[in-house]
Amino acid sequence: MRCAPRGAADAVATEHGDDDRTAPLRRCLVTGQSRPKNELLRFVIGPDGRVVPDLDCALPGRGLWVTAGRDELKRAVDRRLFAKSAHRAVAVDDDLVDQVERLLVRRCVELLGLARRAGNAVAGYERVSEFLRDRPGSVLLTATDAAAGGAGKLAARAPDARQIHALDGHELGQAFGADHRVHAVVGPGRLADLLFAAAERLAPLRGSAASMTMSNDCNSEDMSGR
């Protein structure tokens, strides 16, 4: 745990008067750049002085915003930038970066599972291919450990689909009660929007891109049906 020394302006960082949750742009405390909120992670200072991730942007108090990226979050921790931005002593868990990644993975898996139980998500190459024919605007997921070129045909069949490349095959499988899945899709709607929003922030923590242009090379297509 890292603690910053208590400064003179120790006062007001978590008072409720600064409600930043509805502003369209927020400033990253690491880079100083203003970015859309979907590209940032929000943190607040809890009653015990601990830095708490607020993935839903729902917790009261002044938000401390960091660009959703592993390097940016590590710099915020290592340089004690949460304390500097809050103008007070704060406690930051040493594994905060990994905590945030785990929370976002859990969020994505839970949302994907909810979509499956609602009948709005399927997994497996053939089922995904069939699903995409009638549901424009779907969210297409490909496992990060999938073989190269394995999603080319699916992407070509759904050029308007938002694409997620942020969960591995085991994590995709969890949402479908299976050990491993390579391809999955969620039909358009609120759950798809929430899933994509979570994946947009998870992907940079894992060095991938939630919205990406898939390869058009279809020669090595994975037809395993997983």
C-alpha positions, 0 to 999 in steps of 0.5 A: 500500500502506498500512502502520500504525506498529508498536505496543507490543502488536505480538505475538500477533494471528496466533497459532493459539490463537485459532481463530475459524473455527467460531464462529457469530457474529463481530464486525465490526471496523468496526461493532463488531456481531456478525453471522453469518459468512455476512454477513462477510468473513474476513481473516488476517495473512500471514507477511509482515504482509500482510492476506490475504482468506480466503474459505473461512475455512480459513487459520490464524491469528486472523481479522479480520472485516469486514461484507461491504459496500463501505463497510465494507471501504473504512473498514477500509482507510482508517482502518487498522482491520486494524492496530488490531484486530491490534495490530501493523503490517500491510500492506494493498493499496490495491485490497483492496476490488476484490481481494475483489470479483474473488475472489468473482466468480471463485468464483461463476463457477467454482461455476456452471461446476462445476454446469453440468458436473455437469448441475445448472445450465442457462441461458436463459429456456425451459430455466430455466423447465423446470428449475424445475418439478421442482427445488424449492429451486433457486438462480435467477440473474438478470443485474444488467444484465437488463431491468427485470421480466425475471425476474418470471415465473421468480420467480413459478414458483419462490417457494421458490427462493433468488435471486441478483442479483450477476453481470452477463450477461457473468459468467453467460455465462462459466460457460456458455461464452457471451458473455452470459446473462440467466437461469440456475439451479442445482439444490439441493445443495452447489454451490448452497449454496456459490454462494449463500454466495459471492453473499451476500457479493458482492452487498453489495460491488456494491450489490445483494442476493443474496436478494431478492423479485423483481418480480411484474410479468410484462408486460415478460418477457424471452423472448429465451431467453438 
